[in-house]
Amino acid sequence: MSNNGGGGFLLWFLTWMSSIFRNRKVKKYNRQARGVEIHKKGMSVTELLPNHSYRENLMISGGEQSERLYVCETVLKNAHTANRSVIVLHTGNQNLENFITSNGLGSVANAHQKIFDVFTGLSFNEIFQVITDTSKSKFDIKPAGRYVVQVAHDLLLNRGRKPYFSSFANCPYLQLSDQIFKRESSGNMSSDEADKLQSLLMTGQSEIAKIDTFFNDVKIQMDYLSTSDPQTSGAIGIVSAIRDKKILSIDLKSSSNTTLIEIIVNSLVVAMNRGYEFSLMIDDIAFGNNELLKSLVYQKSGHNTVLVSKDLYALTGGKEDVFATVVGESNKTLLFSHSSNISCEKWSKYVGEYDKIDTTQNNNAGWSQSGRLGYASFGGQSQQLKREQKIKPEQLGRLSHGEIIVYDHTTSKLIHTVLT
């Protein structure tokens, strides 16, 4: 080979090495700019979620129920160890219930274990607050209704019974006047007491029918899990569970049981008004159209929320404002595989973008022969910055079982790993 040929080869070699070095620098920059920590050997949930995670607003979306449950187990164990009350609302998640009961973490209220009484642990004023707040949209019970509820309450105490929900629900509101007369006639109530109750009943007369209808409606939705014998069944309510720092799981059966959901939410508000702290875990319950539940999810004071769903974006009803608000209130997001392209795009956009150096080859270099064999370079590389998703939508759709993306909202830290 001629000297020129040797020089051409050297030039080619140097150009090639320079290209490799430059490409490595570009890849390193892009990797750092993207900011995703990749742990191929896997990580445990306890590594991803520290002990205090039960106090954080968490979103767990995608994957199979077993994958989501694996994360929830750690949150519940941490809460139980820290003596933190957790109210778990779900729709038929028996695996979650079994985990709670088999590990002795708390109580489970469902159709097979009817231990729930929503009024347990409430004062009369709080009971009436829950009633009026729950009935606003549908029944609109006026303040005068307080006197009717007061009569029912005092009659229960006169009979030596505690003011449990079942007692109020089975009260014959349309015959309360007759009930007062019978108690007086049998000598179980003085005439002064009877006159007082009759006066109260007359004052709230316009609300009697609405209160009767309200309790019938709530009873229909709550009857499958509400205890009919609270004094012997070890009844537990929302406020009493939070007061006693217990974990209570409630099977709502369906997101459409709106009145039941609202009376539970209003009980949680009572707990917050008392200054109690608790965690609320909501498992696959649509909240986008339930204003009270949505408002509770938005709030931070006194409690944190753990939202769990096979597709959390779909659970918001596809409402951009709801999704944006929930995302804005969260501390950490754990994403498994999603089947919906729309959801993948939303989560990808939410995780964010970065400036990527995009390299384009524009190289006409090569061996040429013009009298002598040699190497000539007629081009090179061009680079430009372009915005690209840190986690692409198709990547979320391709995650395998146990593979997870964890995003920390506070630090913007991203982890891609497999749960071990």
C-alpha positions as MATLAB code, in Angstrom:
seq = 'MSNNGGGGFLLWFLTWMSSIFRNRKVKKYNRQARGVEIHKKGMSVTELLPNHSYRENLMISGGEQSERLYVCETVLKNAHTANRSVIVLHTGNQNLENFITSNGLGSVANAHQKIFDVFTGLSFNEIFQVITDTSKSKFDIKPAGRYVVQVAHDLLLNRGRKPYFSSFANCPYLQLSDQIFKRESSGNMSSDEADKLQSLLMTGQSEIAKIDTFFNDVKIQMDYLSTSDPQTSGAIGIVSAIRDKKILSIDLKSSSNTTLIEIIVNSLVVAMNRGYEFSLMIDDIAFGNNELLKSLVYQKSGHNTVLVSKDLYALTGGKEDVFATVVGESNKTLLFSHSSNISCEKWSKYVGEYDKIDTTQNNNAGWSQSGRLGYASFGGQSQQLKREQKIKPEQLGRLSHGEIIVYDHTTSKLIHTVLT';
ca = [
       0.000    0.000    0.000;
       1.269    3.505   -0.799;
       2.146    6.069    1.874;
      -0.986    7.958    0.909;
      -2.978    4.792    1.476;
      -1.456    4.386    4.936;
      -2.247    8.006    5.761;
      -5.795    7.529    4.580;
      -6.252    4.500    6.818;
      -4.871    6.420    9.792;
      -7.263    9.274    9.102;
     -10.163    6.831    8.886;
      -9.091    5.152   12.121;
      -8.801    8.451   13.984;
     -12.195    9.572   12.659;
     -13.717    6.272   13.745;
     -12.191    6.484   17.246;
     -13.290   10.099   17.588;
     -16.816    9.084   16.628;
     -16.856    6.325   19.248;
     -15.574    8.676   21.951;
     -18.085   11.345   20.987;
     -20.976    8.865   20.934;
     -20.026    7.593   24.386;
     -20.084   11.132   25.747;
     -23.488   11.707   24.147;
     -24.872    8.481   25.631;
     -23.522    9.393   29.073;
     -25.060   12.857   28.860;
     -28.424   11.481   27.714;
     -28.403    8.884   30.483;
     -27.693   11.516   33.131;
     -30.199   13.987   31.666;
     -32.923   11.319   31.600;
     -32.244   10.611   35.265;
     -33.612    7.070   35.473;
     -31.902    4.751   37.952;
     -31.996    1.242   36.531;
     -31.651   -1.611   39.024;
     -31.534   -4.776   36.952;
     -30.944   -7.029   39.959;
     -34.223   -5.871   41.473;
     -35.277   -4.120   44.666;
     -37.644   -4.963   47.516;
     -40.699   -2.860   48.330;
     -39.098   -1.897   51.647;
     -36.182   -0.384   49.704;
     -38.562    1.586   47.508;
     -40.891    2.622   50.319;
     -39.257    3.554   53.641;
     -40.910    2.875   56.993;
     -42.696    6.232   57.055;
     -44.328    5.682   53.636;
     -47.685    4.997   55.309;
     -47.810    8.760   55.952;
     -47.251    9.686   52.301;
     -49.736   10.307   49.513;
     -49.075    7.363   47.217;
     -50.409    6.345   43.818;
     -50.154    2.701   42.799;
     -51.391    2.115   39.263;
     -51.344   -0.696   36.718;
     -50.356   -4.344   36.776;
     -52.218   -7.264   38.270;
     -53.947   -7.223   41.640;
     -51.179   -9.374   43.141;
     -48.540   -6.797   42.157;
     -50.458   -3.915   43.698;
     -51.254   -5.961   46.796;
     -47.546   -6.692   47.259;
     -46.937   -2.959   47.651;
     -50.010   -2.390   49.849;
     -48.868   -5.116   52.226;
     -45.738   -3.155   53.074;
     -47.698    0.071   53.588;
     -50.162   -1.669   55.935;
     -47.415   -3.456   57.883;
     -45.541   -0.199   58.381;
     -48.720    1.542   59.551;
     -49.560   -1.262   61.971;
     -46.040   -1.210   63.411;
     -46.292    2.563   63.895;
     -49.741    2.265   65.536;
     -51.304    4.288   62.707;
     -54.959    3.913   61.831;
     -55.736    3.020   58.210;
     -59.230    3.019   56.716;
     -59.243    0.739   53.662;
     -62.074    1.121   51.152;
     -62.343   -1.453   48.381;
     -64.795   -3.361   46.226;
     -64.527   -7.095   46.782;
     -60.753   -7.395   47.183;
     -60.733  -10.612   49.206;
     -56.964  -11.023   48.924;
     -56.488   -7.684   50.646;
     -58.963   -8.687   53.363;
     -57.246  -12.051   53.869;
     -53.883  -10.360   54.269;
     -55.236   -8.037   56.960;
     -56.955  -10.774   58.953;
     -54.305  -13.492   58.564;
     -51.593  -11.128   59.802;
     -53.689   -9.757   62.647;
     -53.418   -6.204   61.346;
     -57.000   -5.111   61.890;
     -60.703   -5.695   61.298;
     -62.603   -6.495   58.116;
     -66.219   -5.464   57.516;
     -68.070   -7.189   54.683;
     -71.138   -9.290   53.923;
     -69.674  -12.225   55.873;
     -68.422  -10.186   58.842;
     -71.153   -7.686   59.659;
     -69.352   -5.697   62.325;
     -69.691   -2.177   60.936;
     -71.689    0.534   62.693;
     -71.103    3.995   61.287;
     -72.338    5.830   64.417;
     -70.128    3.978   66.893;
     -67.850    6.461   68.625;
     -69.897    9.534   67.638;
     -71.608   12.062   69.895;
     -75.171   13.160   69.130;
     -73.973   16.396   67.533;
     -71.580   14.418   65.308;
     -74.304   11.946   64.365;
     -76.564   14.758   63.215;
     -73.666   16.400   61.368;
     -73.028   13.170   59.451;
     -76.742   12.843   58.652;
     -77.161   16.395   57.341;
     -73.862   16.424   55.405;
     -74.719   13.106   53.748;
     -78.282   14.110   52.913;
     -77.530   17.519   51.394;
     -77.547   16.627   47.720;
     -80.397   14.114   47.737;
     -82.616   14.755   50.763;
     -81.752   18.286   51.885;
     -82.682   17.770   55.531;
     -83.084   21.189   57.123;
     -81.718   22.173   60.577;
     -85.170   21.538   62.069;
     -84.558   17.840   61.405;
     -82.200   17.915   64.363;
     -85.186   17.853   66.713;
     -86.579   14.692   65.131;
     -83.227   12.933   65.430;
     -82.976   14.210   69.016;
     -86.330   12.588   69.829;
     -85.208    9.273   68.339;
     -81.926    9.536   70.242;
     -83.595   10.272   73.595;
     -86.129    7.469   73.142;
     -83.265    5.030   72.574;
     -81.549    6.168   75.766;
     -84.871    5.939   77.620;
     -85.059    2.295   76.590;
     -81.498    1.684   77.759;
     -80.163    1.314   74.253;
     -77.113    2.964   72.739;
     -77.507    5.174   69.662;
     -76.199    2.739   67.068;
     -76.939    3.167   63.373;
     -79.195    0.105   63.277;
     -81.346    1.648   66.017;
     -81.783    4.880   64.068;
     -82.322    3.004   60.793;
     -85.111    0.858   62.272;
     -86.782    3.692   64.142;
     -90.489    4.223   63.205;
     -90.142    7.952   62.532;
     -93.710    8.339   61.324;
     -94.996    6.890   64.641;
     -92.641    8.676   67.033;
     -95.521   10.525   68.705;
     -97.204    7.196   69.495;
     -93.915    5.829   70.842;
     -93.588    8.769   73.235;
     -97.174    8.262   74.446;
     -96.557    4.536   75.048;
     -93.397    5.223   77.078;
     -95.293    7.751   79.177;
     -98.331    5.477   79.658;
     -96.162    2.559   80.773;
     -94.485    4.734   83.391;
     -91.116    4.615   81.707;
     -91.130    8.357   81.042;
     -92.345   11.318   83.053;
     -94.989   13.637   81.654;
     -92.460   16.473   81.561;
     -90.052   14.365   79.500;
     -92.878   13.287   77.198;
     -94.081   16.863   76.715;
     -90.540   17.974   75.868;
     -90.125   15.266   73.231;
     -93.560   15.955   71.742;
     -92.616   19.636   71.483;
     -89.331   18.790   69.762;
     -91.146   16.482   67.383;
     -93.651   19.184   66.495;
     -90.821   21.648   65.782;
     -89.143   19.260   63.333;
     -92.372   17.865   61.867;
     -91.630   19.077   58.322;
     -88.445   16.970   58.198;
     -89.826   13.666   59.537;
     -90.583   12.142   56.143;
     -87.179   13.141   54.733;
     -85.335   11.654   57.704;
     -87.337    8.436   57.405;
     -86.525    8.222   53.671;
     -82.855    9.009   54.305;
     -82.396    6.153   56.763;
     -84.253    3.733   54.500;
     -81.936    4.650   51.632;
     -78.749    4.301   53.692;
     -79.986    1.068   55.232;
     -80.508   -0.474   51.799;
     -76.924    0.313   50.779;
     -75.346   -0.530   54.148;
     -77.444   -3.479   55.294;
     -75.048   -6.120   53.910;
     -72.210   -5.040   56.240;
     -73.920   -3.168   59.058;
     -74.356   -5.127   62.282;
     -77.903   -5.533   63.550;
     -76.714   -6.300   67.075;
     -73.890   -3.838   67.806;
     -73.732   -4.534   71.548;
     -72.738   -8.186   71.109;
     -70.963   -8.162   67.730;
     -68.052   -5.934   68.744;
     -69.230   -3.165   66.430;
     -66.601   -0.875   64.986;
     -67.093    2.443   63.216;
     -64.917    4.837   61.248;
     -64.283    7.264   64.097;
     -63.866    4.569   66.755;
     -61.317    2.740   64.572;
     -59.316    5.930   64.015;
     -59.614    6.927   67.680;
     -58.297    3.516   68.743;
     -55.583    3.582   66.021;
     -56.827    0.469   64.257;
     -56.833   -0.702   60.659;
     -60.374   -1.133   59.330;
     -61.176   -2.571   55.912;
     -64.630   -1.948   54.420;
     -65.968   -3.724   51.335;
     -68.151   -1.180   49.509;
     -69.205   -3.788   46.922;
     -69.557   -1.114   44.233;
     -68.460    2.452   43.478;
     -72.132    3.162   42.754;
     -73.064    2.886   46.456;
     -72.763    6.650   46.655;
     -74.791    7.232   49.830;
     -72.731    4.641   51.706;
     -69.519    6.222   50.450;
     -70.703    9.672   51.467;
     -71.682    8.674   54.998;
     -68.237    7.090   55.401;
     -66.526   10.198   54.026;
     -68.484   12.437   56.397;
     -67.459   10.209   59.293;
     -63.849   10.698   58.220;
     -64.449   14.455   58.272;
     -65.626   14.143   61.886;
     -62.364   12.343   62.691;
     -60.388   15.161   61.066;
     -62.399   17.756   62.994;
     -61.391   15.965   66.177;
     -57.770   16.307   65.155;
     -57.189   12.600   64.587;
     -54.555   11.507   62.085;
     -55.060    8.505   59.825;
     -54.276    7.002   56.445;
     -56.936    6.335   53.808;
     -56.364    3.541   51.316;
     -58.733    3.556   48.332;
     -58.542    0.442   46.196;
     -60.153    0.595   42.735;
     -63.032    2.904   43.655;
     -64.071    5.471   41.057;
     -64.016    8.875   42.717;
     -64.128   11.239   39.747;
     -67.907   11.701   39.982;
     -68.240   11.574   43.770;
     -67.668   15.122   44.948;
     -67.317   14.296   48.655;
     -64.816   11.486   48.104;
     -62.936   13.564   45.549;
     -62.714   16.456   47.992;
     -61.348   14.143   50.677;
     -58.704   12.797   48.292;
     -57.656   16.371   47.498;
     -57.201   17.305   51.163;
     -53.958   16.778   53.048;
     -54.679   17.987   56.573;
     -54.749   15.216   59.154;
     -54.518   12.341   56.744;
     -52.793   10.957   53.694;
     -54.251    8.948   50.836;
     -52.993    5.778   49.148;
     -54.738    5.413   45.778;
     -54.613    1.940   44.256;
     -55.988    0.915   40.866;
     -55.373   -1.223   37.811;
     -55.647    2.069   35.902;
     -55.730    5.172   38.057;
     -56.222    7.547   35.137;
     -59.326    5.626   34.056;
     -60.533    5.707   37.677;
     -60.712    9.511   37.522;
     -63.212    9.164   34.684;
     -60.666   10.573   32.251;
     -61.125   14.017   33.795;
     -57.940   15.990   33.233;
     -58.545   18.385   36.139;
     -59.142   15.530   38.592;
     -56.078   13.644   37.401;
     -53.907   16.769   37.546;
     -55.046   17.593   41.088;
     -54.505   14.060   42.382;
     -51.065   13.961   40.784;
     -50.217   17.335   42.281;
     -51.075   16.136   45.799;
     -49.038   12.917   45.583;
     -45.620   12.247   47.063;
     -44.748    9.089   45.194;
     -46.073    7.092   42.238;
     -45.545    3.390   41.552;
     -46.374    2.306   38.016;
     -46.795   -1.223   36.736;
     -47.717   -2.235   33.193;
     -50.756   -0.493   31.652;
     -52.843   -1.866   28.792;
     -54.477    1.422   27.799;
     -52.500    3.501   25.303;
     -54.224    6.647   26.564;
     -53.208    5.924   30.161;
     -49.650    5.128   29.092;
     -49.449    8.485   27.335;
     -50.850   10.326   30.380;
     -48.419    8.698   32.790;
     -45.514    9.241   30.408;
     -46.349   12.927   30.143;
     -46.781   13.172   33.906;
     -43.349   11.651   34.647;
     -41.812   14.315   32.436;
     -39.378   14.985   29.630;
     -35.691   15.767   29.245;
     -33.401   17.377   26.673;
     -31.853   14.592   24.661;
     -28.907   15.041   22.311;
     -30.023   13.558   19.032;
     -27.127   12.570   16.768;
     -27.573   12.375   13.024;
     -24.944   10.763   10.828;
     -24.101   12.881    7.838;
     -20.921   11.200    6.737;
     -19.887   10.683    3.139;
     -16.425    9.519    4.142;
     -14.965    6.421    2.549;
     -12.262    4.964    0.420;
     -11.666    6.696   -2.860;
      -9.252    6.173   -5.704;
      -8.068    8.994   -7.858;
      -4.714    7.834   -9.173;
      -3.843    6.523   -5.702;
      -5.862    4.585   -3.104;
      -6.720    6.841   -0.188;
      -9.360    7.855    2.409;
     -11.305   11.057    2.231;
     -13.937   12.461    4.635;
     -16.735   14.460    3.083;
     -19.022   14.880    6.110;
     -19.550   14.136    9.824;
     -22.149   14.150   12.594;
     -24.777   16.752   13.366;
     -26.271   17.085   16.843;
     -29.327   18.815   18.156;
     -31.312   18.886   21.396;
     -34.838   17.523   21.356;
     -37.433   16.942   24.072;
     -38.149   13.312   24.811;
     -40.166   11.454   27.470;
     -38.187   10.016   30.354;
     -40.477    6.990   30.247;
     -42.035    6.407   26.850;
     -45.669    5.254   26.638;
     -44.717    2.025   24.871;
     -42.248    1.262   27.651;
     -45.046    1.366   30.229;
     -47.098   -0.953   28.078;
     -44.244   -3.475   27.812;
     -43.384   -3.781   31.506;
     -43.281   -7.426   32.563;
     -44.789   -8.918   35.730;
     -43.176   -7.329   38.781;
     -41.386   -4.705   36.741;
     -42.036   -1.226   38.121;
     -41.376    2.469   37.595;
     -41.183    4.530   40.804;
     -41.362    8.320   40.643;
     -40.622   10.519   43.659;
     -42.465   13.822   43.250;
     -40.339   15.639   45.803;
     -36.924   14.814   44.347;
     -38.046   13.969   40.768;
     -36.090   10.731   41.242;
     -36.997    7.899   38.852;
     -36.294    4.217   39.487;
     -36.828    1.377   37.037;
     -36.513   -2.038   38.623;
     -38.121   -5.392   39.325;
     -39.722   -6.181   42.673;
     -37.945   -8.928   44.578;
];
